[in-house]
Amino acid sequence: MPAKVRKRPSGKERRVPFLLGKRLMLRPLRKEDASGPYLEWFNDSAVCAGNGHHFFPYTAQDALQYIQRAHSSQSELILAIAKRQGDQHIGNIALKRINTISRTAELAIVIGDKNSWGKGYSKEAARLLLDHAFFALNLNRVYCGTFESNQPMRRLARFLCMKEEGRRRQATFKQNRYLDIIEYGVLRREYSLRFGGPP
Ligand SMILES: CC(C)(COP(=O)(O)OP(=O)(O)OC[C@H]1O[C@@H](n2cnc3c(N)ncnc32)[C@H](O)[C@@H]1OP(=O)(O)O)[C@@H](O)C(=O)NCCC(=O)NCCS
């Protein structure tokens, strides 16, 4: 007979790392994350200055639906970025539109905790996820698009060896101006040349 799963006294779900880095872990999102700091990130115009959020309020219900989707989808891999020490949830990272025929996916990332900006966390998290994308999921191309004004994201894309592949002119409207969206992409061959093969 299978052993009974004991509920933790606190009622909290167990922390289960999925990908481990030096300072960070990427772990599945948990229901309780919806009532954590996560909700504030998408209602913060500074965090959202470089992404497509903050047009309508983001509610706990939205967060819960997103977390549910994260658990059931095969075409998206959505993970929480948390500090290994203390499990502080500082952001989310995802491979979206995973296409197993063309072997492509889109990278999306938010470091929502503003105190964690500029400390190399996005680079560590993205390396973990791209290693997984190329060497576990066997993808061949990872791409992302970002506003021309989003310098940290553009630098992150370049760090990941992504090449600038195109520009969608005035593709978005943010802070009272139209902005171009710059498209970036990296192939597994290019990524492996820069970072080496599977860890
Ligand atoms: C974009 C984002 C993920 C970067 O995360 P981060 O952990 O602060 O970035 P890192 O510290 O890992 O640095 C990544 C690169 O950006 C640079 N950078 C960081 N903050 C910067 C700033 N304020 N201005 C210019 N460059 C900056 C770093 O120097 C580094 O580039 P380098 O390797 O050439 O030195 C984070 O700012 C964020 O989540 N912003 C809000 C949401 C968002 O815009 N997401 C992307 C939507 S496409």
The ligand as an SDF file (V2000), in Angstrom:
LIG
                    3D

 48 50  0  0  0  0  0  0  0  0999 V2000
   15.3140   42.5550  -17.6400 C   0  0  0  0  0  0  0  0  0  0  0  0
   15.5890   41.8520  -16.3320 C   0  0  0  0  0  0  0  0  0  0  0  0
   15.1020   40.3980  -16.4320 C   0  0  0  0  0  0  0  0  0  0  0  0
   17.1010   41.8590  -16.0430 C   0  0  0  0  0  0  0  0  0  0  0  0
   17.3120   41.1640  -14.8330 O   0  0  0  0  0  0  0  0  0  0  0  0
   18.5160   41.4830  -13.8420 P   0  0  0  0  0  0  0  0  0  0  0  0
   18.6830   40.3130  -12.9340 O   0  0  0  0  0  0  0  0  0  0  0  0
   18.3140   42.8190  -13.2150 O   0  0  0  0  0  0  0  0  0  0  0  0
   19.7500   41.5560  -14.8620 O   0  0  0  0  0  0  0  0  0  0  0  0
   21.2390   41.0600  -14.6030 P   0  0  0  0  0  0  0  0  0  0  0  0
   21.7410   41.6620  -13.3310 O   0  0  0  0  0  0  0  0  0  0  0  0
   21.3020   39.5770  -14.7510 O   0  0  0  0  0  0  0  0  0  0  0  0
   21.9770   41.7510  -15.8160 O   0  0  0  0  0  0  0  0  0  0  0  0
   21.6920   41.4290  -17.1720 C   0  0  0  0  0  0  0  0  0  0  0  0
   22.3850   42.4700  -18.0420 C   0  0  0  0  0  0  0  0  0  0  0  0
   21.6620   43.7100  -17.9320 O   0  0  0  0  0  0  0  0  0  0  0  0
   22.5380   44.7280  -17.4900 C   0  0  0  0  0  0  0  0  0  0  0  0
   21.7730   45.6110  -16.6350 N   0  0  0  0  0  0  0  0  0  0  0  0
   21.2060   45.3170  -15.4400 C   0  0  0  0  0  0  0  0  0  0  0  0
   20.5350   46.3980  -14.9940 N   0  0  0  0  0  0  0  0  0  0  0  0
   20.7250   47.3840  -15.9110 C   0  0  0  0  0  0  0  0  0  0  0  0
   20.2760   48.7390  -16.0160 C   0  0  0  0  0  0  0  0  0  0  0  0
   19.5150   49.2980  -15.0790 N   0  0  0  0  0  0  0  0  0  0  0  0
   20.6160   49.4380  -17.1200 N   0  0  0  0  0  0  0  0  0  0  0  0
   21.3690   48.8750  -18.0970 C   0  0  0  0  0  0  0  0  0  0  0  0
   21.8110   47.6030  -18.0510 N   0  0  0  0  0  0  0  0  0  0  0  0
   21.4910   46.8760  -16.9580 C   0  0  0  0  0  0  0  0  0  0  0  0
   23.6450   44.0070  -16.7500 C   0  0  0  0  0  0  0  0  0  0  0  0
   24.8290   44.7850  -16.6800 O   0  0  0  0  0  0  0  0  0  0  0  0
   23.8130   42.7740  -17.6070 C   0  0  0  0  0  0  0  0  0  0  0  0
   24.4920   43.0630  -18.8160 O   0  0  0  0  0  0  0  0  0  0  0  0
   26.0630   42.7050  -19.0020 P   0  0  0  0  0  0  0  0  0  0  0  0
   26.1560   41.2050  -18.8920 O   0  0  0  0  0  0  0  0  0  0  0  0
   26.3590   43.2060  -20.3550 O   0  0  0  0  0  0  0  0  0  0  0  0
   26.7920   43.4080  -17.8980 O   0  0  0  0  0  0  0  0  0  0  0  0
   14.9030   42.5930  -15.1340 C   0  0  0  0  0  0  0  0  0  0  0  0
   15.3450   43.9230  -15.1320 O   0  0  0  0  0  0  0  0  0  0  0  0
   13.3940   42.5720  -15.1880 C   0  0  0  0  0  0  0  0  0  0  0  0
   12.7920   41.5490  -14.9140 O   0  0  0  0  0  0  0  0  0  0  0  0
   12.7630   43.6940  -15.5080 N   0  0  0  0  0  0  0  0  0  0  0  0
   11.3190   43.7980  -15.4990 C   0  0  0  0  0  0  0  0  0  0  0  0
   10.5890   42.8510  -16.4440 C   0  0  0  0  0  0  0  0  0  0  0  0
   11.1470   42.8520  -17.8420 C   0  0  0  0  0  0  0  0  0  0  0  0
   11.4460   43.8910  -18.3980 O   0  0  0  0  0  0  0  0  0  0  0  0
   11.2780   41.6290  -18.3950 N   0  0  0  0  0  0  0  0  0  0  0  0
   11.7070   41.4470  -19.7760 C   0  0  0  0  0  0  0  0  0  0  0  0
   10.5600   41.6230  -20.7180 C   0  0  0  0  0  0  0  0  0  0  0  0
   11.0480   41.2450  -22.3820 S   0  0  0  0  0  0  0  0  0  0  0  0
  1  2  1  0
  2  3  1  0
  2  4  1  0
  2 36  1  0
  4  5  1  0
  5  6  1  0
  6  7  2  0
  6  8  1  0
  6  9  1  0
  9 10  1  0
 10 11  2  0
 10 12  1  0
 10 13  1  0
 13 14  1  0
 14 15  1  0
 15 16  1  0
 15 30  1  0
 16 17  1  0
 17 18  1  0
 17 28  1  0
 18 19  1  0
 18 27  1  0
 19 20  2  0
 20 21  1  0
 21 22  1  0
 21 27  2  0
 22 23  1  0
 22 24  2  0
 24 25  1  0
 25 26  2  0
 26 27  1  0
 28 29  1  0
 28 30  1  0
 30 31  1  0
 31 32  1  0
 32 33  2  0
 32 34  1  0
 32 35  1  0
 36 37  1  0
 36 38  1  0
 38 39  2  0
 38 40  1  0
 40 41  1  0
 41 42  1  0
 42 43  1  0
 43 44  2  0
 43 45  1  0
 45 46  1  0
 46 47  1  0
 47 48  1  0
M  END
$$$$
